[in-house]
Amino acid sequence: MTRDEAPSVMVVDDEPGIRTALRANFLRHGWQVETASGVRDAIFKLEDRDFDLVVTDIRMPDGTGMEVMRSARRSAPGAAIILLTAYGSVPDAVSAMRDGALDYLTKPISFDQLQATAAQVMHRAKQAEIVDPSSAGDIVGRAPTLLRAIQRARSAAATGADVLIEAESGTGKELLARFIHDSSDRSRKPFIALNCAAVPESLLESELFGHGRGAFTGAIAAKPGKFELADGGTILLDEIGEMPLHLQPKLLRALQEREFERLGESRSVRVDIRVIATTNVSLATMVERGDFRGDLYYRLNVIPLSLPPLRERKEDIPVLAHHFAAKFARQLGTEPPRLHPEFLSRLQSHHWPGNVRELANFMRRVLTLSGTIEIDGRCFEAEFQGTARSSIASPVAFPAPAAGTPIRQVERLHLESTLALTDGNRTHAAEMLGISLRTLRNKIREYGLPPRRYA
C-alpha cells in the first residue's frame, strides 16, 4: 500500500501519552495519522483536511468529542467516527449514536480492539456511500428531511440498541423498521411484526409470549409467541401505544432481561432479539396522562427516530407518484401512463393527511379507473370530487340526519363515510376520528360492518 492509498485518521485526545501511543500504532498498520490535543485544535485541522476516520475522546478540557464529530461531518459527511471515553455510560453512548457516531469504546482499550472496530466502521461508512439513500429499501424520496431520517436509521442499524419510531400514520414506519433490520447484522434472521392494536386484548399476551398446552380454553397445544419466533432477529411492535397497561410490566421485564414465560408455564425462555417499536401518538404525552408506563417508555426510547409527514417533503410527491404509477401498472400488466405536469402540480398542492399511504391508494385508484395513457388534472379532480378537496383534514361530509335519528345510526354513518374516504384503512380512519385503532376495531364489530373490508 502506498502512502497515497493509505487511509487517513485523526486522533483527538488531551492526554499526550494516549495520542502518542495511538499514533504509533496506526502508523505501524499503514495509516496516515494526524493528531490533535483538543477540540479547538481538531476543528482547526478539520477545516483544512478531510479524514477517512476520526477517533476522538468524548470529554476534554476545551469541549467534547461531539463537537469534533459534528465538525468532521460538515467537512466529510462520509467519515467514520469512533468515540472513546473513560466515563462509559448508556446516556453518553445513546447521545453519540444519535449524533452519528459509528461506534463507541470505553477506555482502557487494546489497540487490537480499536483496529478491529476501525475496520468495521470504515466498512460501514463505505457501504453508506455506495447505497443511494434516496432508495433505502422500499423507502422512496430525495427530500433532505427524509435522507436525514434514513441516515439516522442506518447508524442505528449498526448498533444492537432498541429503536422507537414516532411518526404520523402512513409515513412508512414499518418500512423504516424493515430497513433497519435489513441493514443490520441480523438481516439473515427473522423479522417478526406484531400490530398491538390489531390483536384482541385477551389474546395479546399469548401472541407476544406464546402459551403452554391447556393455558386457556382452546389451547390444545403449546405455541411459541412472536418473541420466540424473532429469536436472533428483530421484533417490530407496531402501534405500541395500544399496549394495555396490565401487560406493560411483563413486556418491560422481557425487554430488560430478554427473558419471559409462556402463558400458563413457569419455565423461562431466553431470546436474543432487537426490538423496534412504532407509534403514531406521542408516548411522552401518554405517560403524562397515565396511559403508558414511564419506565417502559424510557426502555423503548433508546434510539428515537421519526419520519417526516408528506406535507413536509412535497418535493418527493412527483417522485412517489411516478414510483406508484410504475408499480401499479406492473400489477395491472399495462404500460405506466404519462403523468401530466398539471396532475403532478395538483398532487403537490394537496395536503395528504394520510401521507404516503393515502397517495399510494390514490394512485392505485387513478390507474385502475382511468384506463388512459396520460393522467392529467381532470383525473385528479374527478377522483377527489365528493371527497377531500380542502388542504386540511376535514370531517367527512354526509347528508345531515333528520331530527330524531338515533345516535347509533348517525355514528355508524359517520364511521362508514370515514372508512370509505380512507379506502378502508383503519389506522388512517382512527386518526381522522380522533380515536384509538382498538376503539375503531370495536366499533366496526359493534355495528356489524364487514371486518375484512377494512384493513
JONOR-V885212 format. One record per pair of residues at least 4 apart in sequence whose ideal C-beta (glycine too) atoms are under 6 Angstrom apart, sorted by the first residue. I is the first residue (numbers start at 1). J is the second residue. If there is no record, write none. Layout:
BEGIN
i=I j=J
i=I j=J
END
This chain:
BEGIN
i=1 j=5
i=1 j=6
i=1 j=30
i=6 j=30
i=6 j=31
i=6 j=32
i=7 j=31
i=7 j=52
i=8 j=32
i=8 j=51
i=8 j=52
i=9 j=26
i=9 j=31
i=9 j=33
i=9 j=53
i=10 j=34
i=10 j=51
i=10 j=54
i=11 j=19
i=11 j=22
i=11 j=35
i=11 j=55
i=12 j=36
i=12 j=42
i=12 j=56
i=12 j=68
i=13 j=18
i=13 j=19
i=13 j=57
i=14 j=38
i=14 j=60
i=14 j=61
i=19 j=35
i=23 j=33
i=23 j=35
i=25 j=111
i=26 j=31
i=26 j=33
i=27 j=33
i=36 j=41
i=36 j=42
i=36 j=45
i=37 j=41
i=38 j=60
i=38 j=62
i=39 j=60
i=39 j=62
i=39 j=63
i=39 j=67
i=39 j=68
i=40 j=62
i=42 j=68
i=43 j=71
i=46 j=71
i=46 j=72
i=46 j=75
i=50 j=75
i=50 j=76
i=51 j=79
i=53 j=80
i=53 j=118
i=54 j=72
i=54 j=79
i=54 j=81
i=55 j=82
i=56 j=65
i=56 j=68
i=57 j=65
i=57 j=84
i=58 j=64
i=58 j=65
i=58 j=83
i=58 j=85
i=63 j=67
i=65 j=83
i=66 j=99
i=69 j=81
i=72 j=79
i=73 j=77
i=73 j=100
i=78 j=125
i=78 j=129
i=80 j=102
i=80 j=121
i=80 j=122
i=80 j=125
i=81 j=101
i=81 j=102
i=82 j=103
i=83 j=96
i=83 j=101
i=83 j=104
i=84 j=105
i=84 j=107
i=86 j=107
i=88 j=106
i=93 j=104
i=94 j=302
i=96 j=101
i=96 j=104
i=97 j=101
i=97 j=159
i=97 j=303
i=100 j=155
i=102 j=121
i=102 j=124
i=103 j=117
i=103 j=121
i=105 j=109
i=109 j=113
i=109 j=114
i=111 j=115
i=124 j=158
i=128 j=154
i=133 j=147
i=133 j=150
i=134 j=142
i=136 j=150
i=136 j=179
i=137 j=179
i=138 j=175
i=139 j=172
i=139 j=175
i=140 j=320
i=140 j=323
i=141 j=146
i=141 j=316
i=143 j=313
i=143 j=315
i=143 j=316
i=145 j=308
i=145 j=313
i=146 j=313
i=149 j=307
i=152 j=305
i=153 j=176
i=153 j=179
i=153 j=180
i=153 j=305
i=154 j=183
i=156 j=163
i=156 j=180
i=156 j=303
i=157 j=180
i=157 j=183
i=157 j=184
i=161 j=302
i=161 j=303
i=162 j=275
i=162 j=302
i=163 j=276
i=163 j=303
i=163 j=305
i=164 j=277
i=164 j=300
i=164 j=301
i=164 j=304
i=165 j=173
i=165 j=176
i=165 j=278
i=165 j=305
i=166 j=279
i=166 j=306
i=167 j=171
i=167 j=173
i=167 j=306
i=167 j=307
i=168 j=280
i=168 j=309
i=168 j=355
i=169 j=280
i=169 j=427
i=169 j=428
i=169 j=431
i=170 j=354
i=170 j=355
i=170 j=356
i=170 j=357
i=170 j=358
i=171 j=307
i=171 j=309
i=171 j=355
i=172 j=176
i=172 j=307
i=172 j=356
i=173 j=278
i=177 j=236
i=177 j=276
i=178 j=182
i=181 j=191
i=181 j=234
i=182 j=187
i=186 j=233
i=186 j=234
i=189 j=232
i=189 j=233
i=190 j=230
i=190 j=233
i=191 j=233
i=191 j=234
i=192 j=226
i=192 j=229
i=192 j=230
i=192 j=235
i=193 j=236
i=194 j=226
i=194 j=237
i=195 j=238
i=195 j=239
i=196 j=237
i=196 j=239
i=196 j=240
i=196 j=242
i=196 j=243
i=197 j=239
i=197 j=242
i=197 j=437
i=197 j=438
i=199 j=203
i=199 j=204
i=199 j=207
i=201 j=244
i=203 j=207
i=205 j=247
i=205 j=263
i=206 j=211
i=206 j=263
i=207 j=225
i=208 j=225
i=208 j=226
i=209 j=225
i=209 j=227
i=209 j=260
i=209 j=262
i=210 j=223
i=210 j=224
i=210 j=225
i=210 j=228
i=210 j=262
i=211 j=215
i=211 j=219
i=211 j=223
i=211 j=262
i=211 j=263
i=211 j=264
i=212 j=222
i=212 j=262
i=212 j=264
i=212 j=265
i=213 j=221
i=213 j=222
i=214 j=219
i=215 j=219
i=215 j=263
i=215 j=264
i=224 j=228
i=224 j=229
i=226 j=235
i=227 j=271
i=230 j=235
i=230 j=273
i=231 j=271
i=232 j=272
i=234 j=274
i=235 j=273
i=235 j=275
i=236 j=276
i=237 j=277
i=238 j=278
i=240 j=277
i=240 j=279
i=241 j=279
i=241 j=281
i=241 j=286
i=242 j=438
i=243 j=247
i=243 j=248
i=247 j=251
i=248 j=293
i=248 j=296
i=252 j=296
i=253 j=257
i=254 j=260
i=255 j=299
i=258 j=271
i=259 j=268
i=259 j=270
i=260 j=269
i=261 j=265
i=261 j=268
i=277 j=300
i=279 j=283
i=283 j=292
i=283 j=297
i=286 j=291
i=286 j=292
i=287 j=292
i=287 j=294
i=287 j=297
i=292 j=297
i=297 j=301
i=308 j=312
i=308 j=313
i=309 j=355
i=310 j=352
i=310 j=355
i=310 j=356
i=311 j=351
i=314 j=348
i=316 j=320
i=317 j=347
i=317 j=348
i=318 j=344
i=320 j=359
i=321 j=339
i=321 j=347
i=324 j=328
i=324 j=360
i=324 j=363
i=325 j=336
i=326 j=336
i=328 j=364
i=328 j=367
i=329 j=334
i=329 j=336
i=337 j=373
i=337 j=374
i=337 j=375
i=338 j=374
i=339 j=343
i=339 j=344
i=339 j=375
i=340 j=374
i=340 j=376
i=342 j=376
i=342 j=377
i=343 j=375
i=343 j=376
i=343 j=377
i=343 j=380
i=346 j=377
i=346 j=380
i=351 j=391
i=351 j=392
i=352 j=358
i=352 j=359
i=353 j=393
i=354 j=358
i=354 j=428
i=361 j=423
i=366 j=370
i=366 j=375
i=366 j=379
i=366 j=383
i=370 j=375
i=370 j=379
i=375 j=379
i=384 j=389
i=387 j=421
i=390 j=394
i=393 j=432
i=396 j=417
i=396 j=418
i=396 j=421
i=398 j=413
i=398 j=417
i=401 j=405
i=401 j=410
i=405 j=409
i=405 j=410
i=412 j=447
i=415 j=443
i=418 j=429
i=418 j=432
i=418 j=433
i=419 j=424
i=419 j=429
i=419 j=454
i=422 j=428
i=422 j=429
i=424 j=453
i=424 j=454
i=424 j=455
i=426 j=440
i=426 j=454
i=427 j=437
i=430 j=435
i=430 j=437
i=430 j=440
i=435 j=439
i=435 j=440
i=442 j=446
i=444 j=449
i=444 j=451
END
